[in-house]
Amino acid sequence: MERFSLIRGRQVLMIQERLDPVRAELSGRPARFNVQGKPSPMECCSIPGRSGWSLQFSDHGRAFYAYLFPGNSAVRPLLRLLDTFRAT
């Protein structure tokens, strides 16, 4: 279930929550989010013609997916925004 999306120009950060997570999806939240490699096309939750990254994490026993689409910009601003996300 989509919780929210932040859009700045061509940059998009989308947060989704899995309402019935399996235990394996409850991996701990990192102190700081990071991505590896180049952005790639995604099958799920994709923006047509756009590449990005998908990150899975948990917060307060809830499972989340973050989708980052940097557009033509650096991904670091999206990661800084994701670092501020807190579930209650």
WOFEN-V31940 format. One record per residue. PHI is phi in degrees with one decimal (NA if undefined). OMEGA is omega in whole degrees, -180 to 180 (none if undefined). Layout:
PHI&OMEGA  PHI&OMEGA
This chain:
NA&179  -69.9&178  -95.4&175  -170.0&173  -133.7&174  -114.2&-178  -126.0&176  -134.8&-175  62.7&178  -94.7&178  -85.5&180  -136.0&170  -121.9&-179  -117.6&178  -114.3&176  -122.9&178  -118.3&173  -89.9&-173  -74.6&180  -127.7&-174  -72.4&170  -90.6&-174  -52.9&-178  -63.9&-180  -84.6&-178  -99.7&176  -68.7&-176  -61.5&178  -76.4&178  -73.4&176  -63.1&175  -139.5&179  -78.1&179  -150.4&175  -125.0&180  -121.0&174  72.7&-179  -86.3&175  -63.6&-179  -135.6&177  -62.8&179  -119.8&178  -80.3&-178  -92.9&173  56.4&-176  -87.9&171  -106.0&-176  -49.2&178  77.2&-178  -117.0&177  -110.9&180  -171.2&180  -129.4&175  -122.2&178  -124.4&179  -114.1&-180  -159.3&176  -124.1&178  -149.8&-179  53.5&177  74.5&179  -113.0&-177  -98.1&-178  -129.1&172  -125.7&175  -114.1&177  -114.3&-177  -115.9&177  -121.3&-174  -79.7&-176  63.7&179  -96.8&-176  -107.4&175  -69.7&-179  -81.4&-175  -52.4&178  -60.0&178  -68.7&178  -65.3&177  -63.5&176  -63.3&179  -61.9&178  -59.4&-179  -85.6&-179  -65.7&176  -136.8&175  -92.4&177  -124.5&none
